[in-house]
Amino acid sequence: MTDFRVFAASLAAAMSAGLALADPPAAPPGQMRVKLTKIMDPTGFERPLVAGTTVIPADWTATGGIVWRVNGQCTLGAATDWTATSPDGKSIIRLPPAVGWRYNNSGNPVPNDCIPAAINSADQYVSGFIGQLDNAKIVDVERDPQLSQALAQQPFSYEMPGDPYVKAWWDAASVTFTYTRGGEPYLGTMIVMTTHNYMMSGHSYGFGQPMESGNGGTIVQVLMAAPADKFAEQVPAFLMFLKNYQPGQEWQARMNQHNAAIARDNAETNRNISKIISDTYSDISDMSRESWRKQNESSDRTARETSEWLRDVETYDADTPTGQIELPSGYDRAFQLNDDTFVVTNDAFYEPFRDSGIDGRELTASK
């Protein structure tokens, strides 16, 4: 797996605030302007910590906050409820709260905060999630081969024959789907990582049937959606969000300690789990791009539009927490302005202060 960047356990991120005092105006045609956004955990520890940083379009707004749930059995601990929204309110990037599920054939009640179902894969979970949407239909499921191979190894996947028989596995997928909102067709992609556990005992429970039970939950959830005829325009925003997400190092360390203490697990195992959860956003965005490409090929768009829709990103050296930023390719020049926004443009005569009212510097592509 390449270039591990902490995807943040449970993607526990929230309360987002742009680094600028006010949202900058949208860039004119031929330019794209984006802003760095802090994703905060305001209450989880003795002081607010930056849970992560990423990039969204300059005229989008981000809302939400971390919720530390102290009751329940399937939804205990830190949960994200964060959304970035386009100016018209139709296109979104959302980090939904983590959920869990349980099931058994013994008749024992399932806790109220658990989904009472046997969910065995990431796309099966998404199928249930989008069931709340009108006319929802899954059109493509993609799995990253490297990530799937890693998840097939211990400690993420194992089997213990005997009585009771025990099996555990993790799954991750990028699921593209269509739905209707307000009578308008929409296209969405949901990236999900899930955990699953199953146990069967040879001891019978009524009518000679073996006792069966299972549980699981979501570890990562990212939802991106837009009107179907506008989805192509938002792909650069989705890619930039995924490519630029970086966890707050102090926050991640504290979360690792917190999770290890709860699980009473050893430090090495906890680090391994954190590492696999933290698969790169680049790899995950590649899963989504493949789904989008397939969906686009089945539409009536031209080859030229397809190429523009799926253009990749360019890495630049910049004043960010990592020293770099990923911006859409296909532009000749890139600038970082003094309000922590970024502009990409094909205008050979663009000058930050003259054209945007804020001073800044031109960026150099990373070697």
N, C-alpha and C positions, 0 to 999 in steps of 0.2 A: 504494500500500500504506500502511496507516495505522499510526501510532504504532509505529515500529520499535523493538523491544526485543530486545536481543541474545539470541538463542536459543542462542548459544555454539557455535562451530565444533565439529562432530562431537559436540556435546553432551557434551564431555569433562568430566564431572563425576563426583564419587564421594565416598567416605567421608563419609557424612552424619552430623551430630550435632546433636540438638536444642539450642537455646540454653539451655533449663532444665536443671538438674542431674538431674532425674528426670522421667519421663513423667507428666504430670498425669492424673488420672482422667478418664474419659469424662464428658461433660456429661449431666445428667438429661434426660428427655423434654421437648421444647419448647425446648431449647437446643442449640447446637452450639459445641464448643470446639476450637480449632485452635492449632497452634504453628508458629513460624518454624523453619526447618531450614537449617543451613549445609551446603553441598555443597563438599567440600574437594578440592584437589589437594595431597596431602601431600609428594610427592617430585619433582614435575616440574621445579622450579626450585630456587634456592638456599635457599628457605625455603617452608614451606607457604603456600598462597594459597587464598582463598575463590573457588572456581570459579563459585559461584552460590548464590542463596538462593531458597527457595520456602516454601510452606505445606502442611502435611499435618494430618490430624486429630490431636488431642492424644494419643490413646491408640494411634496407629500407631507402629511402629518402623521405622527406616531403617538399612540396612546396606550395605556395599560400599566400594569404593575405586577410585581411578584406577589403571590399569595402564599403564605406559609400556613398550611392546613394542619391543625393540631388534633383533629378528630377524624375518625374513619379508619378503615383498614386497607382500602385500595387506593386512596388518594391522600395519603399522609405525606407531609413534608412540603418542599418548595414546588410551586406550580406556576407556570407562565400563562399570562393572559395579555398578549401584546399584539397590536395591529398597526401596520402602516397603510395609509389610505391615499389614493390619488385625489386631486382637487374635486373631481366630479363624484367622488364617493363610490365609484363602480369597481375600480381595480384595487386589489388588496394583497398584502403579504401578511400572513397571520401565523402566530405561534400559539396554538390552542393549548389549554391546560392538559396535563397528562391524565390519563384515565387507566383503570384496571378492571379486570374481569375475573370471575370465579364461577365454577360449575361443579356439580356432583350428581350422582344418581341415588343418593341416600335420602333425599328429601329434606336435608338440613337447609335452613334458610341461608341465603347469600346476603352479606352486609349491604345496607342501603346504598353505600357509595360505590358499589361494584356493579359492573355490567353482568347480568346473569346469563352468560353465554359461553360456549366453547369456541374461542377464536384461535385459529391455528396458523395464521399467516398475516403479514402486514397488509396485503391487499384485501384480505377478508375483513380486517378491521376497517379499512377505508370504505368498503362496500356498505358497512353498517353506518359509518359516519355520514356518508353522503345521502343515506336514506332519508334524512330530514329535508333534503332539497327536492324541488319539483323536477320531475322527469329526469332524475339523475341516472347516468349510465357510464360505467367504466369503458374506456375505449382503448387503453393500452397500459401494460404493466412492464416496467423495466427493473432489472436487478444488476448492480455492478458486479462483474465476475470476481474482482479482487476482494471486494467487501464480503461477498457471499462465501468465498473460500475461507476467509479469516473467521467468519462467524460459524463455520462448520467445525472449528477446532475448539478444544477446551480452553477456557472454562465456559465458553458460550454455548457449546453443544456437547452433550454427553448422554450416555444410556447405561442404565444399571439393571441388568437382567436379574431375575429372581422374584421373590415374593416379600415385599411389594416390588413390582416392576416400576422403574422410574425413568423418565425421559425429559430432557430439557433442551431447548433450542432458541436461537435468536433469528430474527429475519429483518430485512430492510428492503424497501422497494420505492420506486417513484411511480405513482399511479396517476394517469391522466384520465379525466372524466369530463363529461358534458352535463349541463343542467339548465334549467330555466329560472330566471328571476324577473318578476314583474312582466312576464310575457316575452322577455328578451333572452335569446340563447347565450349561454356563457360557456367558457372553457376554463378548466382548472387543473392544477397539478398538486398532489399531496405527497410529500416525502415523509416516510414513516419508518421508524425502527421499533421493533417490538420484541418482548420476551415471552416465552411460553414454557409451562411446566405441566407434566401429566403424570399421574400415578394410578396404578391398578393393583388391587390386592386380590389374591386368590380366595380370600375369605368371602363367602357369598353374602349377598345382602338381598334377601327376599327373592323368591322364585329362582333361586340358584344362580343369580347373576353376580358377577364379580363387582366389587366396590371400585368405582372410578371417581376421580376428582382431578381438577386442574385449575390453573390460574395463570395470569400473565398481565401485561400492561404495556403502555407506550413509553418509550425512552426518548424518542425524538419525533416531533411533528412540525412540519412546515407546510402551510397552505398558501398557494398563489393562484389567483383567479382574476379574470377580466372578461368583459363582453367578448364573444367569439370573434367579432369583426375588428376588435381593438387589441386582441391578445398579442398580436405580432408587435405592436408598438411598445408593449410593456416588457417584452422579453429582455431587453438590456437592463431594465430595473431589476427584474428577478435575478438575472445572472450576477449583477453587481452585488446585490444583497447576499447571495450565496457565496460568491468568491471572496468577499471582503469581511465576512464574519470572523471576528477574533474574540476569544474569551478574555476576561480580565484575569490576569495571572493570580493575583491575590485571592480573588473570589473563587477561582477554580481550586486553588489549594485548600481553601477553607471548606469548600463543598466536598472535596475528596476526604478530608478528615471527618467531616460530619457523616458522610455516607458509610465510611469504614467503621466508625464508632457504633452506628445503628446496626450494621450488619455483623459487628464483632468479627470482622474479616481481617486477614493479615494485609499489611500495607502493599505487598507486591501484587497480590490478586486484585486489590482495589485499583492500583495503577494500571494493570493490564486492562481491566474493564473500562476505566476512564479513557484509555488510549483507543480502544476499538469504538467506543461511543463517539470519539472525537475524530472520526474519519473526515477527510477533507471535504469542505464545501465544494471544492473544484470537482472531485469525483462525483459527488451527489448531483451537482449541476449538470455534469455530463450525462447522467442517467435521464434527467429531465429533458435535456436537449434532444436526446434520441427519441423520446416520446413525442416531443413537439414536432420534430422533423417528420416522423411517420404520419402524425395527424395532418400536418400541412401538405404532405404529398397527396393525401386523399381529397384535398380541397381543390378549388379552382384557381388558386393563386398561381402567378407566373413563376418561372424559375428564378427570375431576378429578385422578386419579392421574397422567395424562399431563402435565397442567399443572404439578403439583408436581414431577414428575420432572425436567422441563426448565426449571425456574426459573433465571433468570440470576443475575448477581452484582451487588453494589452496591460502589462505590468509596468508601473512607473515608480521611480524613487520619489518619496514624498514624506512630509512631516506628519506621520501617523504613528500609532502605537507600534506597528511592525516595521516602519521605515519604508513601506511600499503601499501602493493602492492599485487595484484592478479597475480599469475604466474601459468602456466599449471600444473595440477596434473599429477601423473604418474612418477614423478622424486623423487629420494630419498633425494636430497640436493639442497639448493638454496643459492646463494651468491649475495651480493651487492658489486660491485667493486668501486674503488675510482673515476672512470670517470662517475659515475652515470649510469652504465649499470648493468644488472643483468644476472646471469647465473644459469640455473637449469641443474642438471646432475645426472646420476646414477653411476658416477665414485666415488667409495669409497675413492680413493686416490687423488681426485682433490685438487690442491692447487692454489689459484688465481694467485699469482705472477709467480710461476713456469710455469703454464699451459696457462695463458692468458697474462702474461707480465705486469699485473697491480695488485697492492695489493687490498685486500678487506676483507670482513668478512662474515661468514656464518650466514644465517638468521634463525630465529626461527618461527615456525608456530604460528599464533595468537591463543590465547585461545578462 
